[in-house]
Amino acid sequence: MNDQDGYLFSTQVPAGLSPSLLKALTRHSTANDSVAIVELEPRLDGYLATVREVAKINCFVNLKLAEAIYERLQRIVAHRDSISSDRQAWCVGAICYFLADDDEEPDFASPVGFEDDAEVLNAVLRFVGKPDWCIRPEDFDNA
């Protein structure tokens, strides 16, 4: 089924996201539907290195939260075989959302720049049966 903007939605989608975040996640999932989760691991490593460099000069970057998100995404990569194939596309979408520079809250522009990434990640983690991996952004405040 397609919505009015042409994004493909299955009957089962990660719950708890605003319409704009669900649309962004769906866009990243469908645009990268031929990408295997494991193929994204080098991009994750590279992005975290970039975040760490930017955090050295930009006090707005919440490095602690970015590292927590990265760690959970690495768990997804490591445990991909335990995630049903029909839900792996959503995992790819969550990873690509984290890597994207066009997400809802720019990662490097404010102290809450990674909170939307955490929200997307948590929705996907609950959807794939890994709710115990969810994170609370407030536990990783820059202080």
Secondary structure in CASP SS format (residue, H / E / C, confidence):
PFRMAT SS
TARGET T0000
AUTHOR 0000-0000-0000
METHOD secondary structure of the structure
MODEL  1
M C 1.00
N E 1.00
D C 1.00
Q C 1.00
D C 1.00
G C 1.00
Y C 1.00
L E 1.00
F C 1.00
S C 1.00
T C 1.00
Q C 1.00
V C 1.00
P C 1.00
A C 1.00
G C 1.00
L C 1.00
S C 1.00
P H 1.00
S H 1.00
L H 1.00
L H 1.00
K H 1.00
A H 1.00
L H 1.00
T H 1.00
R H 1.00
H H 1.00
S H 1.00
T H 1.00
A H 1.00
N C 1.00
D C 1.00
S C 1.00
V C 1.00
A C 1.00
I H 1.00
V H 1.00
E H 1.00
L H 1.00
E H 1.00
P H 1.00
R H 1.00
L H 1.00
D H 1.00
G H 1.00
Y H 1.00
L H 1.00
A H 1.00
T H 1.00
V H 1.00
R H 1.00
E H 1.00
V H 1.00
A H 1.00
K H 1.00
I H 1.00
N C 1.00
C C 1.00
F C 1.00
V C 1.00
N C 1.00
L H 1.00
K H 1.00
L H 1.00
A H 1.00
E H 1.00
A H 1.00
I H 1.00
Y H 1.00
E H 1.00
R H 1.00
L H 1.00
Q H 1.00
R H 1.00
I H 1.00
V H 1.00
A H 1.00
H C 1.00
R H 1.00
D H 1.00
S H 1.00
I C 1.00
S C 1.00
S H 1.00
D H 1.00
R H 1.00
Q H 1.00
A H 1.00
W H 1.00
C H 1.00
V H 1.00
G H 1.00
A H 1.00
I H 1.00
C H 1.00
Y H 1.00
F H 1.00
L H 1.00
A C 1.00
D C 1.00
D C 1.00
D C 1.00
E C 1.00
E C 1.00
P C 1.00
D C 1.00
F C 1.00
A C 1.00
S C 1.00
P C 1.00
V C 1.00
G C 1.00
F C 1.00
E H 1.00
D H 1.00
D H 1.00
A H 1.00
E H 1.00
V H 1.00
L H 1.00
N H 1.00
A H 1.00
V H 1.00
L H 1.00
R H 1.00
F H 1.00
V C 1.00
G C 1.00
K C 1.00
P H 1.00
D H 1.00
W H 1.00
C C 1.00
I C 1.00
R C 1.00
P H 1.00
E H 1.00
D H 1.00
F H 1.00
D C 1.00
N C 1.00
A C 1.00
END
